[in-house]
Amino acid sequence: MSGESDCTRTSPSAGSPSDSEFLPDRPKYVCSLSPDLVTKAREELQEKPEWRLRDVQALRDMVCKDYPSLGTCLDDAFLLRFLRARKFDYDRALQLLVNYHTCRRTWPEVFSNLKPSAIKPVLESGFVTVLPHRDPQGRHVVCIRPDRWTPSNYPLTENIRAIYLTLEKLIQSEETQVNGIVILADYKGVSLSKASHFGPFVAKKVIGVLQDGFPIRIKAVNIINEPRIFKGIFAIIKPFLKEKIANRFFLHGCDLNSLHQNIPPVILPEEYGGTAGKLDISAWNELLLASEEDFLHDFSELVLPCDSSPHDLLVSGDADEKQCDDSLRGMKPQLYYCY
C-alpha cells in the first residue's frame, strides 16, 4: 500500500468533481447507517450527509499535502473513521490519522506481524472477547479479564495486540464508529505480581494509543471485582487520562446491581448477574480469526514523513521512558500498600 502513489493520483480539491472521475480504482463509499444513526451522527458528530464526501476529500487533500509519505489508505470509508472520531474537525482528524500510523511504527513489539492467527493463544485464554449483544445505545461491550493471563505463557504485549485487533475489527462497522463501545474489565484474581507488569511506561503507551492514536469512541469503562490493588493500578493510569475519559471510569467492586445500572442484565452473561447465558468466547474468536485477510498489511515498517519524527507526532522516546521509570519507583510503594 503506497501512500505516495495514492497522493499522486489524488488531485481534486474539496470542490472538485467526484473522486470516481480521478480514481476509478478506489472503492465507492456507500453509507450503511440507518436513518436513526444518520440523525445521531449529525447531532453528535457534526456529520452532514450532504457534505460527507466533501469532508473526506478535504482530509485526503491535507494528508497528501502535509504527509505525502505517510503510506495511509485514502479510501472514503477509512478516512471517515477518523473524521467521525474527531467530530469532523479536519485538523484533529488529521492528527489522529498521523498518530495512528506513528503508534504502529514506533511500537514494533505490538504491531509487527499483527494478525489474528498470531494472537490465537490470547483469544483462546478468554483474556478479551466481545459480548454477543449490543447495549441499548447500540454499543458493543468489550470484556477484558486479566485473570485469564498467565505471564509465564506469553508477554503482556500479546494481550495489548489482542485488544488492538479486537478494536480494529469492531471499528470496521459504521454503527460502531457512531455509537462507540463500552469496556467491561473484570479484575477478579489480579495479584500484585501480575499488576507489576503494567508499569507507567506501558500504561502511557497503551493510553496514548487508545486516546490519541485510534479512531474509536470509548463511552464507558466499567471495572468489576477490582481488588484493593486496583487503587495502585489506577494511580498509575490516571495521570495519563484526559479528564473526559477519566470521568467515564466506573468502579463497581463486587456490586452487580451497580454494574447493571450501566450495562443491563439482559445482555450480560450469567457470570455478571445477567440473563444472556454463560459467557461464550468462541463466537468472537471464530469471527476474528476468520478476518485474517483484513489484517494482512503490516504498518510497522511505514516510513514517516521526511520532515517529521516520532517525537513530533506522538510523545515517546528515552526521556519519556526514564520519566515513567522514575514514576514506577514512586508508584510501587502504593501498589504494595494497596495490596
C-alpha positions in Angstrom: 0.0 0.0 0.0 1.8 3.1 -1.2 0.7 6.5 0.2 2.8 8.3 -2.3 1.1 6.7 -5.3 -2.3 7.4 -3.7 -1.5 11.0 -3.1 -0.1 11.3 -6.6 -3.3 10.1 -8.1 -5.4 12.3 -5.7 -5.6 15.8 -7.2 -9.1 17.2 -6.9 -9.9 19.8 -4.3 -12.9 19.8 -2.0 -14.9 21.5 -4.6 -13.8 19.3 -7.5 -15.8 16.7 -9.3 -16.4 13.2 -8.0 -13.5 11.1 -6.9 -14.5 8.4 -9.4 -13.5 10.6 -12.3 -9.9 10.7 -11.0 -9.6 7.5 -9.0 -11.7 4.7 -10.7 -9.9 2.0 -8.7 -10.9 3.5 -5.3 -13.9 1.8 -3.7 -17.0 3.9 -3.9 -18.4 4.7 -0.5 -22.0 3.5 0.3 -23.4 4.6 3.6 -24.7 1.7 5.7 -26.1 3.8 8.6 -29.8 3.6 9.4 -31.9 6.8 9.3 -31.7 7.0 13.1 -27.9 6.7 13.1 -27.6 9.3 10.3 -29.6 11.6 12.6 -27.4 10.7 15.6 -24.2 11.3 13.6 -25.5 14.7 12.5 -26.4 15.7 16.1 -23.4 14.2 18.0 -20.6 14.1 15.4 -21.5 17.1 13.2 -21.7 14.7 10.2 -23.8 16.1 7.4 -24.6 13.5 4.7 -24.7 16.2 2.0 -21.1 17.3 2.9 -19.7 13.9 3.9 -17.7 13.2 0.7 -16.5 16.8 0.6 -15.2 16.5 4.1 -13.4 13.2 3.3 -11.8 14.8 0.2 -10.7 17.7 2.4 -8.9 15.4 4.8 -7.4 13.4 1.9 -6.0 16.6 0.4 -4.5 17.6 3.8 -2.8 14.1 4.0 -1.4 14.4 0.6 -0.1 18.0 1.1 1.3 17.7 4.7 2.2 14.0 4.9 2.7 12.6 1.4 4.8 9.7 2.5 2.6 8.6 5.4 1.6 5.5 3.4 -2.0 5.5 4.6 -5.1 4.1 3.0 -7.1 7.0 1.5 -10.4 5.3 0.8 -13.5 7.2 1.8 -14.7 4.6 4.3 -11.2 4.5 6.0 -10.9 8.3 6.3 -14.4 8.6 7.6 -13.4 6.7 10.8 -11.0 9.5 11.7 -13.4 12.3 10.9 -16.2 10.7 13.0 -13.8 10.1 15.9 -13.0 13.8 15.9 -16.4 15.1 15.1 -15.4 16.2 11.6 -12.7 18.6 12.8 -10.2 18.3 9.9 -7.1 19.2 11.9 -7.9 16.9 14.8 -8.8 14.1 12.4 -5.5 14.5 10.5 -3.5 14.4 13.8 -5.4 11.3 14.8 -4.6 9.6 11.5 -0.9 10.5 11.8 -0.8 9.3 15.4 -2.5 6.0 14.3 0.3 5.2 11.9 3.1 6.5 14.2 1.9 4.3 17.0 2.1 1.3 14.7 5.6 2.2 13.6 7.1 3.0 17.0 6.0 0.0 19.0 7.1 -3.0 17.0 6.6 -5.4 19.9 2.9 -4.8 19.5 2.4 -4.0 15.8 4.8 -6.4 14.0 3.1 -9.4 12.4 -0.2 -8.1 13.7 -2.9 -10.5 12.7 -5.5 -12.7 14.4 -3.6 -16.0 14.0 -0.6 -14.5 15.8 -2.6 -13.9 19.0 -4.6 -17.1 18.9 -3.4 -18.2 22.4 -4.6 -14.9 23.9 -8.0 -15.4 22.3 -8.3 -19.0 23.5 -7.4 -17.9 27.0 -10.5 -15.7 27.1 -8.5 -12.6 28.1 -10.5 -10.4 25.7 -13.8 -11.0 24.0 -16.9 -9.1 22.8 -20.3 -9.8 24.2 -22.8 -11.1 21.5 -25.4 -8.4 22.1 -25.1 -4.6 22.0 -26.3 -2.4 24.8 -29.5 -0.2 24.5 -27.3 2.6 23.0 -26.2 0.3 20.2 -22.7 -0.1 21.7 -20.6 -3.3 21.6 -19.3 -4.4 25.1 -15.6 -5.4 25.1 -15.0 -7.8 28.0 -11.4 -7.9 29.4 -10.4 -10.5 32.1 -6.8 -10.0 33.2 -7.0 -13.1 35.5 -7.0 -15.2 32.3 -3.5 -14.2 31.5 -0.6 -16.3 32.8 2.6 -14.2 32.5 4.8 -17.2 32.0 2.9 -18.2 28.9 3.5 -15.0 26.9 4.4 -11.3 27.5 1.9 -8.6 28.3 2.3 -7.1 24.8 0.4 -10.1 23.4 -2.7 -9.0 25.4 -2.3 -5.5 24.0 -2.2 -6.9 20.5 -5.3 -8.9 21.1 -7.2 -5.8 22.4 -6.0 -3.7 19.4 -7.1 -6.3 16.8 -10.5 -6.6 18.6 -10.9 -2.8 18.3 -9.8 -2.8 14.6 -12.4 -5.4 13.8 -15.2 -3.5 15.7 -14.4 -0.2 14.1 -15.0 -1.6 10.6 -18.7 -1.2 11.4 -20.1 2.3 10.7 -22.6 1.7 13.5 -19.7 1.3 16.0 -18.0 4.4 14.6 -21.1 6.4 15.5 -22.2 4.7 18.7 -18.8 3.9 20.2 -18.0 1.0 22.6 -18.2 0.1 26.3 -15.5 -1.7 28.1 -16.2 -4.2 30.9 -13.0 -5.2 32.8 -13.1 -7.9 35.4 -10.2 -7.7 37.8 -11.1 -10.7 39.9 -8.0 -12.5 41.0 -5.4 -9.9 39.8 -2.4 -10.3 42.1 0.4 -7.9 42.9 2.9 -9.8 40.8 0.6 -9.7 37.8 -0.2 -6.0 38.3 3.6 -5.2 38.4 3.8 -6.0 34.7 1.7 -2.9 33.9 4.1 -0.1 34.8 3.8 3.6 33.9 5.7 3.3 30.7 3.4 0.6 29.3 0.4 2.4 30.7 1.3 5.7 29.0 1.8 3.9 25.6 -1.4 2.0 25.8 -3.4 5.0 26.8 -1.7 7.1 24.1 -2.8 4.6 21.5 -6.4 4.4 22.8 -6.9 8.2 23.4 -4.9 9.8 20.7 -4.0 7.1 18.2 -7.1 5.1 17.4 -10.4 6.2 15.8 -12.9 4.8 18.3 -15.2 6.4 20.9 -14.8 4.7 24.3 -18.0 5.8 26.0 -17.6 3.9 29.4 -15.1 1.7 31.2 -16.8 -0.5 33.8 -14.4 -2.1 36.4 -15.8 -5.1 38.3 -14.4 -7.2 41.1 -11.4 -4.9 41.5 -9.2 -5.8 44.4 -7.5 -3.2 46.6 -4.5 -3.4 44.4 -6.5 -1.6 41.7 -6.2 1.7 43.6 -2.4 1.4 42.8 -3.1 0.5 39.2 -5.5 3.4 38.7 -3.0 5.7 40.3 -0.6 4.7 37.6 -3.1 5.2 34.8 -5.0 8.3 35.9 -2.2 10.9 35.2 -2.2 9.9 31.5 -6.0 10.1 31.1 -7.8 13.1 29.7 -10.5 14.4 32.1 -13.3 13.3 29.8 -12.1 9.7 29.7 -11.3 9.6 33.4 -14.9 10.6 34.2 -16.1 7.6 32.2 -14.5 5.1 34.6 -17.0 3.4 36.9 -15.7 1.2 39.7 -18.3 -1.2 40.8 -16.4 -3.6 43.2 -18.5 -6.7 43.7 -21.8 -4.8 43.4 -23.5 -6.3 40.4 -26.5 -4.0 40.9 -24.2 -1.1 40.4 -22.9 -2.7 37.2 -26.4 -3.3 36.0 -27.2 0.4 36.2 -24.6 0.9 33.4 -25.0 -2.4 31.5 -28.4 -4.1 31.6 -28.6 -7.7 32.7 -30.3 -8.8 29.5 -27.1 -8.5 27.6 -24.7 -9.7 30.3 -23.7 -13.3 30.8 -24.6 -15.2 34.0 -21.1 -14.6 35.4 -22.1 -11.0 35.9 -25.6 -11.5 37.1 -27.0 -11.4 33.5 -29.6 -13.4 31.7 -27.8 -13.9 28.4 -26.4 -17.4 29.3 -22.9 -18.4 30.1 -20.1 -16.3 28.7 -19.1 -17.8 25.4 -15.8 -16.6 23.8 -16.0 -19.0 20.8 -18.2 -16.9 18.6 -16.0 -13.8 18.8 -12.8 -15.9 18.4 -14.2 -17.5 15.3 -15.2 -14.2 13.8 -11.8 -12.5 14.5 -9.8 -15.5 13.3 -11.9 -15.6 10.1 -10.8 -12.0 9.4 -7.2 -12.7 8.7 -7.4 -11.1 5.3 -8.4 -7.8 6.9 -5.0 -7.6 8.7 -2.5 -8.6 6.1 -0.9 -5.1 5.9 1.9 -4.7 8.4 2.3 -1.0 9.1 5.2 -1.3 11.4 7.7 -0.6 8.6 6.0 2.6 7.4 8.3 5.5 6.6 7.5 8.6 8.5 7.3 11.9 6.6 10.8 13.3 5.9 10.1 16.5 7.9 8.8 14.7 11.0 9.9 12.3 13.7 8.1 10.1 16.1 8.6 12.8 18.8 6.7 15.3 16.6 3.7 13.0 16.1 3.3 11.2 19.4 5.2 11.8 22.6 7.7 9.0 23.1 11.4 8.3 23.5 14.1 7.7 26.1 13.2 10.8 28.1 9.7 9.6 28.5 10.8 6.1 29.4 13.2 7.5 32.1 10.4 9.7 33.5 8.0 6.7 33.6 10.6 4.5 35.2 11.0 7.2 37.9 7.2 7.3 38.3 7.2 3.5 38.6 9.6 3.6 41.5 7.3 6.1 43.2 4.2 4.0 42.5 5.5 0.7 43.7 5.1 1.6 47.4 1.4 2.5 46.6 0.9 -0.9 45.0 2.3 -2.8 48.0 0.3 -0.6 50.4 -3.0 -1.2 48.5 -2.3 -4.9 48.3 
